[in-house]
């Protein structure tokens, strides 16, 4: 989902959409999570190398991570 689309959704619709997307991952599939900190608004991640106004808030990032609960996560990174 593009950040602009996410920011124009209601919080309820965002949570629903992320839950739907995570639900399409089979329980037998390995998942590697890579979070690029540049997706966050610089108000929340001021040390990012390429700040982009209008990025995601911690609310959005946490909901993406929480939607992966119960998935077979084999690794993760934050870059």
PyMOL Python script that loads the backbone (N, CA, C, O; Angstrom):
from pymol import cmd

cmd.read_pdbstr("""\
ATOM      1  N   UNK A   1       0.833  -1.185   0.000  1.00  0.00           N
ATOM      2  CA  UNK A   1       0.000   0.000   0.000  1.00  0.00           C
ATOM      3  C   UNK A   1       0.877   1.248   0.000  1.00  0.00           C
ATOM      4  O   UNK A   1       1.766   1.368   0.843  1.00  0.00           O
ATOM      5  N   UNK A   2       0.654   2.157  -0.904  1.00  0.00           N
ATOM      6  CA  UNK A   2       1.398   3.412  -0.883  1.00  0.00           C
ATOM      7  C   UNK A   2       1.045   4.234   0.357  1.00  0.00           C
ATOM      8  O   UNK A   2      -0.100   4.223   0.809  1.00  0.00           O
ATOM      9  N   UNK A   3       2.027   4.943   0.902  1.00  0.00           N
ATOM     10  CA  UNK A   3       1.812   5.735   2.115  1.00  0.00           C
ATOM     11  C   UNK A   3       0.672   6.733   1.927  1.00  0.00           C
ATOM     12  O   UNK A   3      -0.126   6.941   2.841  1.00  0.00           O
ATOM     13  N   UNK A   4       0.592   7.347   0.759  1.00  0.00           N
ATOM     14  CA  UNK A   4      -0.471   8.329   0.531  1.00  0.00           C
ATOM     15  C   UNK A   4      -1.845   7.685   0.670  1.00  0.00           C
ATOM     16  O   UNK A   4      -2.747   8.286   1.253  1.00  0.00           O
ATOM     17  N   UNK A   5      -2.022   6.476   0.145  1.00  0.00           N
ATOM     18  CA  UNK A   5      -3.301   5.775   0.274  1.00  0.00           C
ATOM     19  C   UNK A   5      -3.607   5.477   1.736  1.00  0.00           C
ATOM     20  O   UNK A   5      -4.741   5.634   2.190  1.00  0.00           O
ATOM     21  N   UNK A   6      -2.584   5.047   2.465  1.00  0.00           N
ATOM     22  CA  UNK A   6      -2.772   4.732   3.881  1.00  0.00           C
ATOM     23  C   UNK A   6      -3.206   5.971   4.644  1.00  0.00           C
ATOM     24  O   UNK A   6      -4.125   5.904   5.459  1.00  0.00           O
ATOM     25  N   UNK A   7      -2.562   7.090   4.393  1.00  0.00           N
ATOM     26  CA  UNK A   7      -2.874   8.314   5.121  1.00  0.00           C
ATOM     27  C   UNK A   7      -4.249   8.866   4.782  1.00  0.00           C
ATOM     28  O   UNK A   7      -4.807   9.649   5.550  1.00  0.00           O
ATOM     29  N   UNK A   8      -4.800   8.468   3.644  1.00  0.00           N
ATOM     30  CA  UNK A   8      -6.141   8.916   3.263  1.00  0.00           C
ATOM     31  C   UNK A   8      -7.236   7.949   3.691  1.00  0.00           C
ATOM     32  O   UNK A   8      -8.414   8.214   3.451  1.00  0.00           O
ATOM     33  N   UNK A   9      -6.878   6.845   4.312  1.00  0.00           N
ATOM     34  CA  UNK A   9      -7.863   5.883   4.817  1.00  0.00           C
ATOM     35  C   UNK A   9      -8.215   6.227   6.259  1.00  0.00           C
ATOM     36  O   UNK A   9      -7.432   6.853   6.974  1.00  0.00           O
ATOM     37  N   UNK A  10      -9.390   5.811   6.666  1.00  0.00           N
ATOM     38  CA  UNK A  10      -9.697   5.890   8.092  1.00  0.00           C
ATOM     39  C   UNK A  10      -8.828   4.862   8.808  1.00  0.00           C
ATOM     40  O   UNK A  10      -8.368   3.902   8.190  1.00  0.00           O
ATOM     41  N   UNK A  11      -8.602   5.053  10.094  1.00  0.00           N
ATOM     42  CA  UNK A  11      -7.813   4.085  10.853  1.00  0.00           C
ATOM     43  C   UNK A  11      -8.451   2.704  10.812  1.00  0.00           C
ATOM     44  O   UNK A  11      -7.748   1.697  10.730  1.00  0.00           O
ATOM     45  N   UNK A  12      -9.778   2.651  10.869  1.00  0.00           N
ATOM     46  CA  UNK A  12     -10.478   1.369  10.839  1.00  0.00           C
ATOM     47  C   UNK A  12     -10.255   0.650   9.513  1.00  0.00           C
ATOM     48  O   UNK A  12     -10.028  -0.559   9.491  1.00  0.00           O
ATOM     49  N   UNK A  13     -10.318   1.388   8.410  1.00  0.00           N
ATOM     50  CA  UNK A  13     -10.107   0.794   7.084  1.00  0.00           C
ATOM     51  C   UNK A  13      -8.666   0.331   6.929  1.00  0.00           C
ATOM     52  O   UNK A  13      -8.408  -0.721   6.344  1.00  0.00           O
ATOM     53  N   UNK A  14      -7.730   1.112   7.450  1.00  0.00           N
ATOM     54  CA  UNK A  14      -6.322   0.729   7.390  1.00  0.00           C
ATOM     55  C   UNK A  14      -6.095  -0.591   8.113  1.00  0.00           C
ATOM     56  O   UNK A  14      -5.470  -1.500   7.566  1.00  0.00           O
ATOM     57  N   UNK A  15      -6.598  -0.702   9.336  1.00  0.00           N
ATOM     58  CA  UNK A  15      -6.431  -1.933  10.118  1.00  0.00           C
ATOM     59  C   UNK A  15      -7.084  -3.104   9.373  1.00  0.00           C
ATOM     60  O   UNK A  15      -6.515  -4.194   9.316  1.00  0.00           O
ATOM     61  N   UNK A  16      -8.262  -2.887   8.811  1.00  0.00           N
ATOM     62  CA  UNK A  16      -8.954  -3.936   8.066  1.00  0.00           C
ATOM     63  C   UNK A  16      -8.126  -4.382   6.852  1.00  0.00           C
ATOM     64  O   UNK A  16      -7.979  -5.579   6.606  1.00  0.00           O
ATOM     65  N   UNK A  17      -7.596  -3.433   6.110  1.00  0.00           N
ATOM     66  CA  UNK A  17      -6.823  -3.750   4.894  1.00  0.00           C
ATOM     67  C   UNK A  17      -5.537  -4.509   5.230  1.00  0.00           C
ATOM     68  O   UNK A  17      -5.192  -5.479   4.556  1.00  0.00           O
ATOM     69  N   UNK A  18      -4.832  -4.064   6.272  1.00  0.00           N
ATOM     70  CA  UNK A  18      -3.601  -4.744   6.674  1.00  0.00           C
ATOM     71  C   UNK A  18      -3.919  -6.157   7.152  1.00  0.00           C
ATOM     72  O   UNK A  18      -3.185  -7.095   6.841  1.00  0.00           O
ATOM     73  N   UNK A  19      -4.998  -6.314   7.898  1.00  0.00           N
ATOM     74  CA  UNK A  19      -5.401  -7.642   8.377  1.00  0.00           C
ATOM     75  C   UNK A  19      -5.724  -8.560   7.198  1.00  0.00           C
ATOM     76  O   UNK A  19      -5.356  -9.735   7.206  1.00  0.00           O
ATOM     77  N   UNK A  20      -6.402  -8.033   6.196  1.00  0.00           N
ATOM     78  CA  UNK A  20      -6.709  -8.813   4.987  1.00  0.00           C
ATOM     79  C   UNK A  20      -5.427  -9.243   4.284  1.00  0.00           C
ATOM     80  O   UNK A  20      -5.291 -10.397   3.878  1.00  0.00           O
ATOM     81  N   UNK A  21      -4.483  -8.307   4.143  1.00  0.00           N
ATOM     82  CA  UNK A  21      -3.233  -8.619   3.445  1.00  0.00           C
ATOM     83  C   UNK A  21      -2.434  -9.672   4.211  1.00  0.00           C
ATOM     84  O   UNK A  21      -1.908 -10.608   3.609  1.00  0.00           O
ATOM     85  N   UNK A  22      -2.341  -9.526   5.521  1.00  0.00           N
ATOM     86  CA  UNK A  22      -1.609 -10.505   6.324  1.00  0.00           C
ATOM     87  C   UNK A  22      -2.324 -11.854   6.315  1.00  0.00           C
ATOM     88  O   UNK A  22      -1.683 -12.903   6.372  1.00  0.00           O
ATOM     89  N   UNK A  23      -3.643 -11.821   6.244  1.00  0.00           N
ATOM     90  CA  UNK A  23      -4.421 -13.057   6.213  1.00  0.00           C
ATOM     91  C   UNK A  23      -4.171 -13.887   4.966  1.00  0.00           C
ATOM     92  O   UNK A  23      -4.437 -15.089   4.962  1.00  0.00           O
ATOM     93  N   UNK A  24      -3.665 -13.268   3.914  1.00  0.00           N
ATOM     94  CA  UNK A  24      -3.396 -14.007   2.683  1.00  0.00           C
ATOM     95  C   UNK A  24      -2.089 -14.799   2.765  1.00  0.00           C
ATOM     96  O   UNK A  24      -1.784 -15.585   1.868  1.00  0.00           O
ATOM     97  N   UNK A  25      -1.319 -14.596   3.833  1.00  0.00           N
ATOM     98  CA  UNK A  25      -0.076 -15.342   4.033  1.00  0.00           C
ATOM     99  C   UNK A  25      -0.424 -16.665   4.689  1.00  0.00           C
ATOM    100  O   UNK A  25      -1.013 -16.685   5.770  1.00  0.00           O
ATOM    101  N   UNK A  26      -0.074 -17.751   4.060  1.00  0.00           N
ATOM    102  CA  UNK A  26      -0.379 -19.068   4.603  1.00  0.00           C
ATOM    103  C   UNK A  26       0.410 -19.351   5.878  1.00  0.00           C
ATOM    104  O   UNK A  26       1.514 -18.837   6.054  1.00  0.00           O
ATOM    105  N   UNK A  27      -0.151 -20.162   6.760  1.00  0.00           N
ATOM    106  CA  UNK A  27       0.506 -20.470   8.037  1.00  0.00           C
ATOM    107  C   UNK A  27       1.782 -21.277   7.844  1.00  0.00           C
ATOM    108  O   UNK A  27       2.626 -21.317   8.739  1.00  0.00           O
ATOM    109  N   UNK A  28       1.938 -21.914   6.703  1.00  0.00           N
ATOM    110  CA  UNK A  28       3.127 -22.717   6.415  1.00  0.00           C
ATOM    111  C   UNK A  28       4.228 -21.905   5.718  1.00  0.00           C
ATOM    112  O   UNK A  28       5.331 -22.410   5.510  1.00  0.00           O
ATOM    113  N   UNK A  29       3.931 -20.649   5.357  1.00  0.00           N
ATOM    114  CA  UNK A  29       4.892 -19.830   4.622  1.00  0.00           C
ATOM    115  C   UNK A  29       5.816 -19.081   5.572  1.00  0.00           C
ATOM    116  O   UNK A  29       5.374 -18.535   6.583  1.00  0.00           O
ATOM    117  N   UNK A  30       7.098 -19.062   5.237  1.00  0.00           N
ATOM    118  CA  UNK A  30       8.061 -18.263   5.999  1.00  0.00           C
ATOM    119  C   UNK A  30       7.893 -16.795   5.642  1.00  0.00           C
ATOM    120  O   UNK A  30       7.652 -16.446   4.487  1.00  0.00           O
ATOM    121  N   UNK A  31       8.024 -15.938   6.653  1.00  0.00           N
ATOM    122  CA  UNK A  31       7.886 -14.500   6.450  1.00  0.00           C
ATOM    123  C   UNK A  31       9.145 -13.817   6.967  1.00  0.00           C
ATOM    124  O   UNK A  31       9.570 -14.052   8.099  1.00  0.00           O
ATOM    125  N   UNK A  32       9.733 -12.976   6.136  1.00  0.00           N
ATOM    126  CA  UNK A  32      10.858 -12.137   6.547  1.00  0.00           C
ATOM    127  C   UNK A  32      10.353 -10.700   6.519  1.00  0.00           C
ATOM    128  O   UNK A  32       9.868 -10.234   5.488  1.00  0.00           O
ATOM    129  N   UNK A  33      10.461  -9.999   7.636  1.00  0.00           N
ATOM    130  CA  UNK A  33       9.962  -8.636   7.753  1.00  0.00           C
ATOM    131  C   UNK A  33      11.137  -7.662   7.628  1.00  0.00           C
ATOM    132  O   UNK A  33      12.117  -7.763   8.365  1.00  0.00           O
ATOM    133  N   UNK A  34      11.030  -6.729   6.696  1.00  0.00           N
ATOM    134  CA  UNK A  34      12.038  -5.693   6.536  1.00  0.00           C
ATOM    135  C   UNK A  34      11.332  -4.343   6.609  1.00  0.00           C
ATOM    136  O   UNK A  34      10.498  -4.021   5.763  1.00  0.00           O
ATOM    137  N   UNK A  35      11.667  -3.571   7.612  1.00  0.00           N
ATOM    138  CA  UNK A  35      11.055  -2.263   7.793  1.00  0.00           C
ATOM    139  C   UNK A  35      12.078  -1.188   7.444  1.00  0.00           C
ATOM    140  O   UNK A  35      13.100  -1.046   8.115  1.00  0.00           O
ATOM    141  N   UNK A  36      11.794  -0.443   6.399  1.00  0.00           N
ATOM    142  CA  UNK A  36      12.643   0.677   6.012  1.00  0.00           C
ATOM    143  C   UNK A  36      12.148   1.893   6.781  1.00  0.00           C
ATOM    144  O   UNK A  36      11.023   2.346   6.573  1.00  0.00           O
ATOM    145  N   UNK A  37      12.971   2.413   7.655  1.00  0.00           N
ATOM    146  CA  UNK A  37      12.581   3.512   8.537  1.00  0.00           C
ATOM    147  C   UNK A  37      12.183   4.759   7.746  1.00  0.00           C
ATOM    148  O   UNK A  37      11.507   5.638   8.281  1.00  0.00           O
ATOM    149  N   UNK A  38      12.592   4.843   6.488  1.00  0.00           N
ATOM    150  CA  UNK A  38      12.236   5.993   5.649  1.00  0.00           C
ATOM    151  C   UNK A  38      10.732   6.098   5.414  1.00  0.00           C
ATOM    152  O   UNK A  38      10.245   7.154   5.011  1.00  0.00           O
ATOM    153  N   UNK A  39       9.995   5.021   5.658  1.00  0.00           N
ATOM    154  CA  UNK A  39       8.542   5.061   5.487  1.00  0.00           C
ATOM    155  C   UNK A  39       7.883   5.926   6.557  1.00  0.00           C
ATOM    156  O   UNK A  39       6.752   6.378   6.384  1.00  0.00           O
ATOM    157  N   UNK A  40       8.589   6.155   7.663  1.00  0.00           N
ATOM    158  CA  UNK A  40       8.029   6.932   8.772  1.00  0.00           C
ATOM    159  C   UNK A  40       8.204   8.430   8.538  1.00  0.00           C
ATOM    160  O   UNK A  40       9.191   8.874   7.951  1.00  0.00           O
ATOM    161  N   UNK A  41       7.237   9.186   9.004  1.00  0.00           N
ATOM    162  CA  UNK A  41       7.343  10.638   8.945  1.00  0.00           C
ATOM    163  C   UNK A  41       8.530  11.081   9.797  1.00  0.00           C
ATOM    164  O   UNK A  41       8.727  10.540  10.885  1.00  0.00           O
ATOM    165  N   UNK A  42       9.319  12.037   9.341  1.00  0.00           N
ATOM    166  CA  UNK A  42      10.486  12.462  10.114  1.00  0.00           C
ATOM    167  C   UNK A  42      10.144  13.030  11.492  1.00  0.00           C
ATOM    168  O   UNK A  42      11.033  13.147  12.336  1.00  0.00           O
ATOM    169  N   UNK A  43       8.909  13.377  11.738  1.00  0.00           N
ATOM    170  CA  UNK A  43       8.509  13.811  13.080  1.00  0.00           C
ATOM    171  C   UNK A  43       8.681  12.672  14.076  1.00  0.00           C
ATOM    172  O   UNK A  43       8.893  12.908  15.265  1.00  0.00           O
ATOM    173  N   UNK A  44       8.587  11.421  13.583  1.00  0.00           N
ATOM    174  CA  UNK A  44       8.706  10.234  14.427  1.00  0.00           C
ATOM    175  C   UNK A  44      10.053   9.539  14.269  1.00  0.00           C
ATOM    176  O   UNK A  44      10.461   8.779  15.147  1.00  0.00           O
ATOM    177  N   UNK A  45      10.741   9.787  13.172  1.00  0.00           N
ATOM    178  CA  UNK A  45      12.045   9.174  12.912  1.00  0.00           C
ATOM    179  C   UNK A  45      12.981  10.262  12.375  1.00  0.00           C
ATOM    180  O   UNK A  45      13.328  10.252  11.194  1.00  0.00           O
ATOM    181  N   UNK A  46      13.386  11.193  13.234  1.00  0.00           N
ATOM    182  CA  UNK A  46      14.157  12.343  12.751  1.00  0.00           C
ATOM    183  C   UNK A  46      15.551  12.005  12.234  1.00  0.00           C
ATOM    184  O   UNK A  46      16.148  12.824  11.534  1.00  0.00           O
ATOM    185  N   UNK A  47      16.084  10.851  12.545  1.00  0.00           N
ATOM    186  CA  UNK A  47      17.436  10.507  12.121  1.00  0.00           C
ATOM    187  C   UNK A  47      17.509   9.809  10.782  1.00  0.00           C
ATOM    188  O   UNK A  47      18.589   9.382  10.372  1.00  0.00           O
ATOM    189  N   UNK A  48      16.388   9.681  10.085  1.00  0.00           N
ATOM    190  CA  UNK A  48      16.398   8.977   8.808  1.00  0.00           C
ATOM    191  C   UNK A  48      17.237   9.733   7.776  1.00  0.00           C
ATOM    192  O   UNK A  48      17.293  10.963   7.780  1.00  0.00           O
ATOM    193  N   UNK A  49      17.878   8.981   6.905  1.00  0.00           N
ATOM    194  CA  UNK A  49      18.752   9.579   5.898  1.00  0.00           C
ATOM    195  C   UNK A  49      18.010  10.313   4.804  1.00  0.00           C
ATOM    196  O   UNK A  49      18.542  11.262   4.227  1.00  0.00           O
ATOM    197  N   UNK A  50      16.792   9.894   4.507  1.00  0.00           N
ATOM    198  CA  UNK A  50      16.002  10.542   3.458  1.00  0.00           C
ATOM    199  C   UNK A  50      14.622  10.879   4.000  1.00  0.00           C
ATOM    200  O   UNK A  50      13.659  10.161   3.732  1.00  0.00           O
ATOM    201  N   UNK A  51      14.517  11.968   4.762  1.00  0.00           N
ATOM    202  CA  UNK A  51      13.233  12.333   5.366  1.00  0.00           C
ATOM    203  C   UNK A  51      12.174  12.663   4.319  1.00  0.00           C
ATOM    204  O   UNK A  51      12.441  13.374   3.350  1.00  0.00           O
ATOM    205  N   UNK A  52      10.988  12.144   4.526  1.00  0.00           N
ATOM    206  CA  UNK A  52       9.859  12.390   3.632  1.00  0.00           C
ATOM    207  C   UNK A  52       8.668  12.846   4.459  1.00  0.00           C
ATOM    208  O   UNK A  52       8.093  12.069   5.221  1.00  0.00           O
ATOM    209  N   UNK A  53       8.306  14.103   4.303  1.00  0.00           N
ATOM    210  CA  UNK A  53       7.134  14.612   5.000  1.00  0.00           C
ATOM    211  C   UNK A  53       5.906  13.846   4.538  1.00  0.00           C
ATOM    212  O   UNK A  53       5.763  13.541   3.354  1.00  0.00           O
ATOM    213  N   UNK A  54       5.025  13.538   5.475  1.00  0.00           N
ATOM    214  CA  UNK A  54       3.810  12.805   5.129  1.00  0.00           C
ATOM    215  C   UNK A  54       3.978  11.309   5.233  1.00  0.00           C
ATOM    216  O   UNK A  54       3.169  10.553   4.696  1.00  0.00           O
ATOM    217  N   UNK A  55       5.014  10.872   5.916  1.00  0.00           N
ATOM    218  CA  UNK A  55       5.222   9.438   6.094  1.00  0.00           C
ATOM    219  C   UNK A  55       4.287   8.861   7.140  1.00  0.00           C
ATOM    220  O   UNK A  55       3.421   9.556   7.670  1.00  0.00           O
ATOM    221  N   UNK A  56       4.473   7.583   7.430  1.00  0.00           N
ATOM    222  CA  UNK A  56       3.604   6.883   8.362  1.00  0.00           C
ATOM    223  C   UNK A  56       3.920   7.241   9.812  1.00  0.00           C
ATOM    224  O   UNK A  56       5.031   7.656  10.142  1.00  0.00           O
ATOM    225  N   UNK A  57       2.930   7.073  10.650  1.00  0.00           N
ATOM    226  CA  UNK A  57       3.083   7.320  12.084  1.00  0.00           C
ATOM    227  C   UNK A  57       3.370   5.992  12.783  1.00  0.00           C
ATOM    228  O   UNK A  57       3.208   4.929  12.184  1.00  0.00           O
ATOM    229  N   UNK A  58       3.793   6.046  14.039  1.00  0.00           N
ATOM    230  CA  UNK A  58       3.983   4.801  14.794  1.00  0.00           C
ATOM    231  C   UNK A  58       2.707   3.966  14.853  1.00  0.00           C
ATOM    232  O   UNK A  58       2.780   2.737  14.881  1.00  0.00           O
ATOM    233  N   UNK A  59       1.545   4.604  14.872  1.00  0.00           N
ATOM    234  CA  UNK A  59       0.267   3.888  14.856  1.00  0.00           C
ATOM    235  C   UNK A  59       0.203   2.930  13.671  1.00  0.00           C
ATOM    236  O   UNK A  59      -0.137   1.758  13.829  1.00  0.00           O
ATOM    237  N   UNK A  60       0.528   3.431  12.496  1.00  0.00           N
ATOM    238  CA  UNK A  60       0.454   2.621  11.283  1.00  0.00           C
ATOM    239  C   UNK A  60       1.484   1.492  11.302  1.00  0.00           C
ATOM    240  O   UNK A  60       1.163   0.347  10.980  1.00  0.00           O
ATOM    241  N   UNK A  61       2.707   1.814  11.675  1.00  0.00           N
ATOM    242  CA  UNK A  61       3.767   0.805  11.693  1.00  0.00           C
ATOM    243  C   UNK A  61       3.436  -0.311  12.683  1.00  0.00           C
ATOM    244  O   UNK A  61       3.608  -1.489  12.370  1.00  0.00           O
ATOM    245  N   UNK A  62       2.966   0.051  13.869  1.00  0.00           N
ATOM    246  CA  UNK A  62       2.618  -0.969  14.873  1.00  0.00           C
ATOM    247  C   UNK A  62       1.486  -1.860  14.403  1.00  0.00           C
ATOM    248  O   UNK A  62       1.487  -3.058  14.687  1.00  0.00           O
ATOM    249  N   UNK A  63       0.518  -1.300  13.689  1.00  0.00           N
ATOM    250  CA  UNK A  63      -0.577  -2.136  13.193  1.00  0.00           C
ATOM    251  C   UNK A  63      -0.109  -3.116  12.116  1.00  0.00           C
ATOM    252  O   UNK A  63      -0.608  -4.239  12.036  1.00  0.00           O
ATOM    253  N   UNK A  64       0.840  -2.695  11.298  1.00  0.00           N
ATOM    254  CA  UNK A  64       1.397  -3.633  10.309  1.00  0.00           C
ATOM    255  C   UNK A  64       2.097  -4.782  11.036  1.00  0.00           C
ATOM    256  O   UNK A  64       1.913  -5.947  10.684  1.00  0.00           O
ATOM    257  N   UNK A  65       2.891  -4.455  12.038  1.00  0.00           N
ATOM    258  CA  UNK A  65       3.606  -5.491  12.789  1.00  0.00           C
ATOM    259  C   UNK A  65       2.623  -6.392  13.527  1.00  0.00           C
ATOM    260  O   UNK A  65       2.772  -7.614  13.509  1.00  0.00           O
ATOM    261  N   UNK A  66       1.631  -5.811  14.171  1.00  0.00           N
ATOM    262  CA  UNK A  66       0.640  -6.607  14.917  1.00  0.00           C
ATOM    263  C   UNK A  66      -0.180  -7.510  14.007  1.00  0.00           C
ATOM    264  O   UNK A  66      -0.620  -8.580  14.429  1.00  0.00           O
ATOM    265  N   UNK A  67      -0.386  -7.093  12.773  1.00  0.00           N
ATOM    266  CA  UNK A  67      -1.151  -7.920  11.833  1.00  0.00           C
ATOM    267  C   UNK A  67      -0.412  -9.214  11.507  1.00  0.00           C
ATOM    268  O   UNK A  67      -1.020 -10.172  11.029  1.00  0.00           O
ATOM    269  N   UNK A  68       0.887  -9.249  11.759  1.00  0.00           N
ATOM    270  CA  UNK A  68       1.688 -10.446  11.473  1.00  0.00           C
ATOM    271  C   UNK A  68       1.712 -11.432  12.637  1.00  0.00           C
ATOM    272  O   UNK A  68       2.365 -12.472  12.554  1.00  0.00           O
ATOM    273  N   UNK A  69       1.005 -11.112  13.721  1.00  0.00           N
ATOM    274  CA  UNK A  69       0.962 -12.013  14.871  1.00  0.00           C
ATOM    275  C   UNK A  69       0.463 -13.389  14.428  1.00  0.00           C
ATOM    276  O   UNK A  69      -0.539 -13.508  13.724  1.00  0.00           O
ATOM    277  N   UNK A  70       1.177 -14.407  14.852  1.00  0.00           N
ATOM    278  CA  UNK A  70       0.802 -15.772  14.506  1.00  0.00           C
ATOM    279  C   UNK A  70       1.384 -16.258  13.188  1.00  0.00           C
ATOM    280  O   UNK A  70       1.266 -17.437  12.852  1.00  0.00           O
ATOM    281  N   UNK A  71       2.009 -15.362  12.444  1.00  0.00           N
ATOM    282  CA  UNK A  71       2.650 -15.766  11.185  1.00  0.00           C
ATOM    283  C   UNK A  71       4.020 -16.369  11.497  1.00  0.00           C
ATOM    284  O   UNK A  71       4.575 -16.154  12.574  1.00  0.00           O
ATOM    285  N   UNK A  72       4.536 -17.100  10.573  1.00  0.00           N
ATOM    286  CA  UNK A  72       5.814 -17.792  10.747  1.00  0.00           C
ATOM    287  C   UNK A  72       6.958 -16.856  10.372  1.00  0.00           C
ATOM    288  O   UNK A  72       7.525 -16.961   9.284  1.00  0.00           O
ATOM    289  N   UNK A  73       7.291 -15.949  11.270  1.00  0.00           N
ATOM    290  CA  UNK A  73       8.355 -14.972  11.027  1.00  0.00           C
ATOM    291  C   UNK A  73       9.697 -15.627  11.297  1.00  0.00           C
ATOM    292  O   UNK A  73       9.963 -16.101  12.402  1.00  0.00           O
ATOM    293  N   UNK A  74      10.538 -15.646  10.273  1.00  0.00           N
ATOM    294  CA  UNK A  74      11.840 -16.307  10.387  1.00  0.00           C
ATOM    295  C   UNK A  74      12.976 -15.302  10.548  1.00  0.00           C
ATOM    296  O   UNK A  74      14.107 -15.698  10.831  1.00  0.00           O
ATOM    297  N   UNK A  75      12.700 -14.018  10.374  1.00  0.00           N
ATOM    298  CA  UNK A  75      13.716 -13.003  10.528  1.00  0.00           C
ATOM    299  C   UNK A  75      13.137 -11.627  10.287  1.00  0.00           C
ATOM    300  O   UNK A  75      12.050 -11.480   9.729  1.00  0.00           O
ATOM    301  N   UNK A  76      13.884 -10.613  10.720  1.00  0.00           N
ATOM    302  CA  UNK A  76      13.419  -9.246  10.536  1.00  0.00           C
ATOM    303  C   UNK A  76      14.609  -8.301  10.602  1.00  0.00           C
ATOM    304  O   UNK A  76      15.645  -8.615  11.187  1.00  0.00           O
ATOM    305  N   UNK A  77      14.436  -7.138   9.990  1.00  0.00           N
ATOM    306  CA  UNK A  77      15.416  -6.084  10.107  1.00  0.00           C
ATOM    307  C   UNK A  77      14.748  -4.736  10.008  1.00  0.00           C
ATOM    308  O   UNK A  77      13.637  -4.611   9.492  1.00  0.00           O
ATOM    309  N   UNK A  78      15.431  -3.733  10.505  1.00  0.00           N
ATOM    310  CA  UNK A  78      15.010  -2.345  10.379  1.00  0.00           C
ATOM    311  C   UNK A  78      16.176  -1.620   9.722  1.00  0.00           C
ATOM    312  O   UNK A  78      17.286  -1.599  10.255  1.00  0.00           O
ATOM    313  N   UNK A  79      15.919  -1.029   8.564  1.00  0.00           N
ATOM    314  CA  UNK A  79      16.994  -0.357   7.833  1.00  0.00           C
ATOM    315  C   UNK A  79      16.670   1.103   7.625  1.00  0.00           C
ATOM    316  O   UNK A  79      17.461   1.832   7.027  1.00  0.00           O
TER     317      UNK A  79
END
""", "prot")
cmd.dss("prot")
cmd.show_as("cartoon", "prot")
cmd.util.cbc("prot")
cmd.orient("prot")
